[in-house]
Amino acid sequence: MSTFNGELSDGQYNQVCNFLRDVEVTTTQSDYETNYVLTGCFSKELPKKIFLERSGQFLDQYYKDLGFELRYPKLYCLKAYKRNRPQNIVDLPIELCIFREWQQAKEDDSTKPVPAPSVSDRFHSIMAAIASCNFHDDELCKEIQLEINCDEMMAIPYETLEKRQITLNRQRRFTNPVPVGKMAFIYLVDPRQPNMRGVQEKLLDSFYDAANQQRMALPENPDEYEIVADRDLERKLRNHFSKLKNWGCQFILCLENCRNKEIHSVFKQIAYLEFGLVTQCANFTKVKQIKNLKSYCSNLLQTVNAKLSGENKQVAELKTNTKTMFIGADVQHTKNNYSGELPSIAAVVASMNSECTLTNQRICRQWPSKGKQSEEAILLLKEIVKQLLTAFMDNHDGALPEHIVFYRDGVDDGQFERVMNEEVTALKEAFQAIYPTNTFSPLLTFIVVKKRHHTRFFGLSRSSTGILNVENVESGVVVDSSIICPYPNYSNFLLNSHEPGLGTNEIGNYVVLVNEIQYSLSELEELTYSLCFTDQRIGNRLSESIPSVLHLADAAASKARQLFNNNTRPSNTIRAEILKVHEDIQNSPNMF
């Protein structure tokens, strides 16, 4: 085993960055009493070049005067801050830091998820589990005369909605491809990586082929750059982005070949927050190894056209003369947030037209009140909806929606009253603030979407030889009787709106809390099913397990955390803040 020579390579620094983010350490010079939170980044200079203004000394001399002469002066320092003071970043020599004891271990992101069992395996495992309970011989069941049929699952009445009619242009291509006159291609790579020009050309060629097939105009030769992800990365990105912004670049296609996941976050932060540039990233390993690169690039192109406010398809059943806004909202929480010091991320996505082909979104992070681990309510919902209504008005020459259909994810049965008192009230206040006085106020339908339940549908049939065949039920199956939870004040239904490639269907349970539009239950089922086809990023015949505005909100909440610089609770009384992106993309479908 080789001995440590007092230095680390850039690759070694990159390997540990992901594991150090949000980890707490104490320091030798504070006698292990002062706690710091690591940012996951390292200093750009060695200790002998880091000047401390408060003491008028360089860092290495400062610690030497304190009696801690650095044994490894060629190691870069850890960037950290004291808890509740995230704005004050300090440089800590690695050798003086010790991990704080008994802090929650971070999950290993590289762990591969367990593959979903097949629908047949899931069915038989459920039946085996029920049989093992042996309810027939259970003394309590006998005592209360409870009979449970363990031999077969319950047959339930259902309806199957017709498949949606997807509208493309006459050539079966994008309905509104956005012509791109200026684009850039960036190859973002770790230092000392071998030349991979062949992979870059392979991606560009396939991407251009996909664009040609859709008749989406791209420049003959994009501006190409290779940027090495070293310690000077942020300066280099800003220089390149500044030139591209002044040049009028419409979007950047980036091929990422970096081990450090933080580099992706840095790239997105600078592009979105500082320069307002639309970007689309591709993973180097996937591009190099994937067998069907043509399909991969077709999916990339769909996302790019949507980000540029283009339109890939329409759902014929959503065409209406009534101006309608569809909204999806979700809140995602930090795992194992026992201290309550880390924020939840709330995302609200709204359609900018009645066909739900163009969307806008707002993201906010919010901290729970003291003593709680999370905050499920969307604290800034009123302000968010005001901004989204203003964006809708700008898209429609001052006209506002007459109907608003709101889908809310992540709400349990016990929270319905809170949602009615807080979030529905916030929506009404937003309407009052935006709609002119003495004019109409929009009619609201508010639906809670529940996914965290164990209801599963199976399609059973027998072959000519008597073998039991188990399949997923087809897309469009809806159940609104028999097994529906009998809420006293709210109607609800179960809808299977997709066909999964693996595993068993996830069935959405839709509970209608407010219905001022006075949709019938069948109308709501048809509308909800149509909205599961509107995501512009997926294929023309594909649908999702929940309405697309809600799925986009899920994705935005999951990915937006990378755009916030730190997660530490502010020291003031602020509990929530809306993410501010560059004004040029504030009202565009800035999917991450």
C-alpha positions in Angstrom: 0.0 0.0 0.0 1.4 3.4 -1.0 2.1 6.0 1.7 0.3 9.4 1.7 2.6 12.1 0.3 0.6 15.0 1.6 -1.3 15.8 -1.6 -4.6 14.7 -3.3 -5.4 14.7 -7.0 -8.4 16.7 -8.4 -10.1 13.3 -9.0 -9.7 12.4 -5.4 -11.2 15.7 -4.2 -14.1 15.2 -6.6 -14.7 11.7 -5.2 -15.3 12.9 -1.7 -17.2 16.1 -2.5 -20.6 14.4 -2.7 -20.1 12.6 0.6 -19.1 15.7 2.6 -21.9 18.0 1.7 -24.1 18.8 4.8 -21.8 16.8 7.0 -21.0 18.4 10.4 -17.5 18.6 11.8 -15.9 20.1 14.9 -12.4 21.6 15.0 -9.3 21.0 17.0 -8.6 24.7 17.7 -12.0 25.1 19.2 -11.5 22.2 21.6 -14.2 20.4 19.6 -16.9 22.7 20.8 -17.7 24.7 17.6 -19.7 22.9 15.0 -19.5 23.6 11.3 -21.5 22.3 8.3 -19.5 21.4 5.2 -20.6 22.7 1.8 -19.0 19.8 0.0 -16.6 22.2 -1.8 -12.9 22.8 -1.3 -10.9 26.1 -1.4 -9.4 27.2 -4.7 -6.1 28.2 -3.0 -3.8 26.4 -0.6 -3.6 27.7 3.0 -0.5 29.8 2.3 -2.4 31.8 -0.3 -5.7 32.3 1.6 -5.6 35.8 3.2 -7.7 36.4 6.3 -8.7 40.1 6.4 -9.8 40.0 10.1 -6.3 39.0 11.3 -4.3 40.4 8.4 -2.5 37.1 8.0 -2.4 34.2 5.6 -4.2 31.0 6.8 -1.2 28.9 7.4 0.5 31.6 9.5 -2.7 32.3 11.4 -3.0 28.6 12.6 0.8 28.5 13.3 0.4 31.5 15.7 -2.4 29.6 17.4 -0.1 26.7 18.0 -1.4 24.5 15.2 1.3 24.4 12.5 -0.1 22.6 9.5 1.5 19.2 8.8 -0.2 19.0 5.3 0.0 22.5 3.8 -0.5 21.2 0.3 -4.1 20.0 1.1 -6.9 22.4 0.0 -9.2 23.6 2.8 -12.8 22.5 3.4 -15.5 25.2 2.8 -17.8 25.3 5.8 -20.1 27.6 7.8 -21.4 27.7 11.4 -25.0 26.5 11.7 -27.5 29.3 11.3 -24.9 31.4 9.6 -24.7 30.0 6.0 -23.7 33.3 4.6 -20.4 33.3 6.4 -18.3 30.7 4.6 -14.9 29.9 6.1 -11.9 27.7 5.1 -11.0 24.9 7.5 -7.8 22.9 7.1 -8.7 19.2 6.7 -6.3 18.0 9.4 -8.0 20.1 12.0 -11.5 18.8 11.4 -13.2 15.8 13.1 -16.6 14.4 12.2 -19.2 15.3 14.9 -20.4 12.1 16.6 -23.9 10.6 16.3 -25.0 12.5 13.2 -27.3 10.8 10.7 -25.4 8.8 8.0 -26.0 9.9 4.4 -27.6 7.4 2.1 -25.4 5.9 -0.6 -26.8 7.3 -3.9 -24.9 4.7 -5.9 -27.0 1.8 -4.4 -29.1 0.3 -7.1 -32.8 0.1 -6.4 -34.4 -3.3 -6.0 -36.1 -4.3 -9.3 -39.9 -4.2 -9.2 -41.5 -7.7 -9.1 -43.6 -8.7 -12.1 -47.3 -8.3 -11.8 -47.7 -12.1 -11.5 -45.2 -12.3 -8.7 -46.9 -9.4 -6.9 -50.3 -11.1 -7.2 -49.1 -14.5 -5.9 -47.1 -12.9 -3.0 -50.2 -11.1 -1.9 -52.3 -14.3 -2.0 -49.6 -16.2 -0.1 -49.4 -13.5 2.6 -53.2 -13.6 3.0 -53.2 -17.4 3.2 -50.5 -17.5 5.8 -52.7 -15.4 8.1 -55.0 -18.5 8.4 -58.2 -16.4 9.1 -60.3 -19.6 9.0 -58.9 -20.8 12.2 -58.4 -17.5 13.9 -60.1 -17.5 17.3 -61.0 -13.8 17.2 -62.6 -14.1 13.8 -64.7 -17.0 15.0 -65.7 -15.1 18.2 -67.0 -12.1 16.2 -68.3 -14.2 13.3 -66.0 -12.6 10.8 -65.6 -14.5 7.6 -62.8 -13.7 5.2 -62.5 -15.3 1.7 -58.8 -16.0 1.3 -59.2 -18.1 -1.9 -59.6 -15.3 -4.4 -59.5 -11.6 -4.8 -62.6 -9.5 -4.9 -64.1 -8.9 -8.4 -65.2 -5.2 -8.7 -67.2 -3.3 -11.2 -65.3 -0.8 -13.4 -65.4 1.2 -16.6 -62.8 1.7 -19.2 -62.3 5.2 -20.7 -61.6 5.5 -24.3 -58.0 6.2 -25.4 -57.2 9.9 -25.9 -56.8 11.3 -29.4 -53.3 12.8 -29.8 -53.1 15.6 -32.3 -49.8 16.2 -34.2 -49.2 18.3 -37.3 -50.1 16.9 -40.8 -46.8 15.2 -41.1 -47.1 13.5 -37.7 -44.5 15.8 -36.2 -44.3 18.5 -33.5 -47.3 20.8 -33.6 -45.1 23.8 -32.9 -41.3 23.2 -33.3 -39.3 26.3 -32.2 -36.6 27.2 -34.8 -33.2 27.5 -33.2 -30.9 30.0 -34.9 -28.1 29.9 -32.3 -27.1 27.1 -30.0 -24.0 25.9 -28.3 -22.6 22.5 -27.5 -20.5 22.1 -24.3 -18.4 19.0 -23.4 -18.0 19.3 -19.6 -15.2 16.9 -18.6 -13.0 15.9 -15.6 -9.3 16.8 -15.8 -7.0 14.2 -17.5 -9.9 12.4 -19.2 -8.9 10.8 -22.5 -10.1 12.4 -25.7 -13.7 11.4 -26.5 -14.4 13.3 -29.6 -16.1 10.3 -31.2 -18.8 10.2 -28.5 -19.4 14.0 -28.8 -19.9 13.7 -32.6 -22.1 10.6 -32.1 -24.4 12.6 -29.8 -24.5 15.7 -32.0 -25.2 13.7 -35.2 -28.1 11.8 -33.5 -29.5 15.0 -32.0 -29.5 16.7 -35.5 -31.0 13.6 -37.1 -33.9 13.8 -34.5 -34.4 17.5 -35.3 -34.4 16.9 -39.0 -37.1 14.2 -38.6 -39.3 16.7 -36.6 -38.5 19.5 -39.1 -37.1 21.5 -36.2 -34.5 24.0 -37.5 -31.1 24.0 -35.9 -28.0 26.0 -36.9 -25.7 24.3 -39.4 -22.8 24.3 -37.0 -23.3 24.9 -33.3 -20.6 26.7 -31.3 -18.6 23.9 -29.5 -16.6 24.2 -26.3 -14.7 21.8 -24.1 -14.6 22.9 -20.5 -12.5 21.1 -18.0 -14.2 20.8 -14.6 -11.2 21.9 -12.4 -10.9 24.4 -9.6 -11.4 27.3 -12.0 -14.7 25.9 -13.4 -17.0 28.6 -12.1 -15.0 31.4 -13.6 -14.8 29.5 -16.9 -18.5 28.9 -17.0 -19.3 32.5 -16.3 -17.0 33.7 -19.1 -18.5 31.3 -21.6 -22.1 31.9 -20.5 -21.6 35.7 -20.7 -20.3 35.4 -24.3 -23.2 33.1 -25.3 -25.8 35.4 -23.6 -24.5 38.4 -25.5 -24.4 36.4 -28.7 -28.1 35.5 -28.3 -27.7 31.8 -27.7 -31.1 30.1 -27.5 -30.1 26.9 -25.7 -27.0 24.9 -24.7 -26.7 21.1 -25.2 -24.2 19.9 -22.6 -22.5 16.4 -22.5 -21.4 15.8 -18.9 -18.5 13.5 -18.2 -17.8 14.3 -14.5 -17.8 12.1 -11.5 -18.6 14.9 -9.0 -22.3 15.4 -9.0 -21.9 18.9 -7.6 -20.6 20.0 -11.0 -24.0 19.5 -12.5 -25.5 21.6 -9.8 -22.9 24.4 -10.4 -23.6 24.3 -14.1 -27.4 24.6 -13.6 -27.1 27.3 -11.0 -25.0 29.6 -13.1 -27.0 29.0 -16.3 -30.4 29.4 -14.7 -29.9 31.9 -11.9 -27.3 34.2 -13.3 -27.7 34.2 -17.1 -31.1 32.8 -17.9 -29.8 30.3 -20.4 -31.9 27.2 -21.4 -29.8 24.1 -21.0 -30.2 20.4 -21.7 -27.7 18.0 -20.2 -26.8 14.5 -21.5 -25.0 11.8 -19.5 -21.7 10.7 -21.0 -21.9 7.1 -19.8 -25.4 6.7 -21.1 -24.6 8.2 -24.5 -21.5 6.0 -24.8 -23.2 2.8 -23.9 -26.8 3.2 -25.0 -27.9 0.9 -27.9 -30.7 3.1 -29.2 -29.2 6.6 -29.2 -31.7 7.7 -31.8 -34.6 7.2 -29.3 -32.5 8.9 -26.6 -31.9 12.0 -28.7 -35.6 12.1 -29.8 -36.5 12.3 -26.1 -33.9 15.0 -25.6 -35.3 17.0 -28.5 -38.9 16.7 -27.0 -37.6 18.2 -23.8 -35.7 21.0 -25.5 -38.6 22.0 -27.6 -40.8 22.1 -24.5 -38.2 24.2 -22.6 -38.2 26.7 -25.5 -42.0 27.1 -25.2 -42.7 24.9 -28.2 -45.5 22.4 -28.5 -45.0 18.7 -29.4 -48.6 17.4 -29.3 -52.1 18.2 -28.2 -54.9 16.1 -26.6 -58.0 16.6 -28.7 -60.4 16.1 -25.7 -59.0 19.1 -23.9 -59.9 21.7 -26.6 -62.4 24.1 -25.2 -63.6 27.7 -25.5 -63.4 28.2 -21.8 -60.1 29.6 -20.6 -58.9 27.1 -18.1 -55.8 26.8 -16.0 -54.6 23.5 -14.6 -52.4 23.5 -11.6 -50.3 20.7 -10.0 -48.7 21.1 -6.5 -46.5 18.9 -4.4 -44.2 19.2 -1.4 -41.1 17.0 -1.0 -39.3 16.6 2.3 -35.7 15.9 3.2 -35.1 12.3 4.3 -34.3 11.7 8.0 -34.8 15.4 8.9 -35.0 14.6 12.6 -33.7 18.0 13.7 -36.1 19.9 11.4 -33.3 22.2 10.3 -33.5 21.2 6.6 -36.2 22.6 4.3 -38.9 21.0 2.3 -39.3 21.9 -1.4 -42.7 23.0 -2.7 -43.3 23.1 -6.4 -46.4 24.5 -8.2 -46.8 24.0 -12.0 -49.6 25.7 -13.9 -50.7 25.5 -17.5 -50.5 28.6 -19.6 -53.2 27.5 -22.0 -56.4 25.4 -21.8 -54.8 22.5 -23.7 -52.1 22.2 -21.0 -49.3 22.1 -23.6 -47.4 25.1 -22.2 -46.6 25.3 -18.5 -44.9 27.6 -16.0 -43.7 26.8 -12.5 -42.6 28.3 -9.2 -40.4 26.7 -6.6 -40.1 27.6 -2.9 -38.2 26.0 0.0 -39.8 26.2 3.4 -38.6 25.3 6.9 -40.9 23.6 9.5 -41.8 25.4 12.7 -39.6 24.7 15.6 -40.1 21.1 17.0 -41.4 19.7 13.7 -39.6 17.7 11.0 -41.4 18.9 7.9 -43.9 21.4 6.6 -46.6 19.9 4.3 -48.6 23.1 3.7 -47.4 25.3 0.9 -46.7 28.5 2.9 -46.3 30.9 -0.1 -49.2 29.4 -2.2 -51.0 32.8 -2.4 -47.9 34.6 -3.8 -47.0 31.8 -6.1 -50.5 31.6 -7.7 -50.6 35.4 -8.1 -47.4 35.2 -10.1 -48.7 32.3 -12.2 -52.0 34.1 -12.9 -50.0 37.2 -14.0 -47.9 35.0 -16.4 -51.2 33.5 -17.8 -52.5 37.0 -18.3 -49.4 38.0 -20.2 -49.8 35.0 -22.5 -53.4 35.9 -23.3 -53.4 39.6 -23.9 -54.7 40.4 -20.4 -57.3 37.7 -20.2 -57.5 35.5 -17.1 -58.7 31.9 -16.7 -62.4 31.4 -16.0 -61.9 27.9 -14.5 -59.0 26.7 -12.4 -58.6 23.0 -11.7 -56.1 22.3 -8.9 -54.4 18.9 -8.3 -52.7 18.6 -4.9 -50.3 15.7 -4.1 -49.2 14.4 -0.8 -52.2 15.0 1.4 -53.5 12.5 3.9 -57.1 12.0 5.0 -56.5 13.8 8.3 -55.2 16.9 6.4 -58.3 17.6 4.3 -59.6 20.2 6.8 -56.2 21.9 7.0 -56.0 22.1 3.2 -59.5 23.6 3.0 -58.7 26.2 5.7 -55.2 27.1 4.5 -54.6 26.3 0.8 -58.1 26.8 -0.6 -58.3 30.1 1.3 -54.9 31.1 -0.1 -56.1 30.4 -3.6 -59.2 32.6 -3.0 -57.1 35.4 -1.7 -54.8 35.2 -4.8 -57.9 35.4 -7.0 -59.1 38.5 -5.2 -55.7 40.1 -5.5 -55.3 39.5 -9.3 -58.9 39.6 -10.7 -60.3 43.2 -11.1 -62.8 44.4 -8.6 -66.5 44.0 -9.5 -65.7 41.3 -12.1 -66.0 37.6 -12.2 -63.8 35.4 -10.0 -62.7 32.0 -11.4 -64.5 28.9 -10.5 -62.3 26.4 -8.6 -62.2 22.7 -8.5 -59.7 21.3 -6.0 -58.7 17.6 -6.1 -56.4 15.7 -3.8 -54.4 13.0 -5.5 -53.4 10.1 -3.2 -50.7 7.7 -4.3 -49.5 6.3 -1.0 -52.0 3.5 -0.7 -51.9 -0.3 -1.2 -54.8 -0.7 -3.6 -53.8 -2.7 -6.7 -55.8 -3.8 -9.7 -55.1 -7.2 -11.4 -56.6 -8.5 -14.6 -57.2 -12.3 -14.3 -58.0 -14.8 -17.1 -57.6 -18.5 -17.7 -56.0 -20.1 -20.7 -57.6 -23.0 -22.5 -55.5 -25.3 -20.4 -56.7 -23.7 -17.1 -53.6 -21.8 -16.3 -54.3 -18.5 -14.5 -52.9 -15.5 -16.3 -52.3 -12.3 -14.3 -51.9 -9.0 -16.0 -52.0 -5.3 -15.3 -55.4 -3.7 -16.1 -55.3 -1.6 -19.2 -54.9 2.2 -19.2 -58.2 4.0 -18.6 -59.8 1.7 -16.0 -61.7 3.7 -13.5 -63.5 2.6 -10.4 -66.0 4.9 -8.6 -68.1 2.5 -6.6 -67.8 -0.7 -4.5 -64.3 -0.3 -2.9 -64.3 3.5 -2.9 -63.8 5.1 0.6 -67.1 6.6 1.6 -66.0 10.1 2.6 -69.1 11.9 4.0 -68.5 15.2 2.1 -66.2 14.4 -0.8 -66.7 12.3 -3.9 -63.7 10.2 -5.1 -62.6 7.7 -7.7 -59.7 5.4 -8.6 -58.1 5.7 -12.0 -55.4 3.7 -13.7 -54.1 6.0 -16.4 -50.9 4.4 -17.6 -49.3 1.1 -18.7 -46.1 0.4 -16.7 -43.1 -1.1 -18.4 -42.2 -3.0 -15.1 -44.1 -4.0 -12.0 -47.7 -3.4 -11.0 -49.8 -0.3 -11.9 -49.9 2.5 -9.4 -53.5 3.6 -9.1 -54.3 7.2 -8.4 -57.0 7.9 -5.8 -58.7 11.3 -6.6 -60.7 13.0 -3.8 -62.7 16.1 -4.8 -62.6 18.7 -2.0 -64.1 21.6 -3.9 -66.1 21.5 -7.2 -67.4 25.0 -8.0 -67.2 24.2 -11.7 -69.8 21.5 -11.0 -68.2 18.8 -13.0 -70.0 15.5 -12.8 -67.9 12.6 -11.5 -67.7 11.1 -15.0 -66.6 14.5 -16.4 -63.8 14.7 -13.8 -62.7 11.1 -14.6 -62.5 12.0 -18.3 -60.7 15.3 -17.7 -58.2 13.7 -15.3 -57.4 10.9 -17.8 -56.9 13.5 -20.6 -54.4 15.4 -18.4 -52.3 12.3 -18.0 -51.3 12.6 -21.7 -50.2 16.2 -21.9 -46.6 16.0 -20.7 -44.6 17.3 -23.7 -41.5 15.4 -22.7 -43.0 11.9 -23.3 -44.0 10.0 -26.4 -47.2 10.7 -28.4 -49.0 7.6 -27.2 -47.7 7.4 -23.7 -49.5 8.6 -20.5 -48.5 9.0 -16.9 -49.9 7.6 -13.6 -51.0 11.1 -12.5 -52.0 14.3 -14.3 -48.9 15.7 -16.1 -49.0 19.1 -14.3 -48.7 17.1 -11.1 -45.9 14.9 -12.4 -44.0 18.0 -13.5 -44.4 19.5 -10.0 -43.0 16.2 -8.5 -40.0 16.5 -10.9 -39.5 20.2 -10.2 -39.5 19.7 -6.4 -37.1 16.8 -6.7 -34.6 18.6 -9.0 -34.9 22.2 -7.7 -32.9 21.5 -4.5 -29.7 21.6 -6.6 -30.4 25.3 -7.4 -30.4 26.4 -3.8 -26.9 27.2 -2.5 -27.5 25.8 1.0 -30.2 24.4 3.1 -29.6 26.0 6.4 -32.5 27.6 8.2 -32.2 31.4 8.1 -31.4 33.1 11.3 -34.3 35.6 10.9 -38.0 34.9 11.0 -38.3 33.9 7.3 -39.8 30.4 7.0 -40.1 30.2 3.2 -38.7 31.8 0.1 -39.4 31.5 -3.7 -36.5 30.5 -5.9 -35.5 33.4 -8.1 -34.3 32.4 -11.5 -33.1 34.9 -14.1 -35.8 37.2 -15.4 -35.4 35.9 -19.0 -36.7 32.5 -18.0 -38.9 33.3 -15.0 -42.0 32.8 -17.1 -40.9 30.0 -19.3 -41.2 26.2 -18.8 -37.8 26.1 -17.1 -37.8 22.3 -16.4 -34.5 21.4 -14.8 
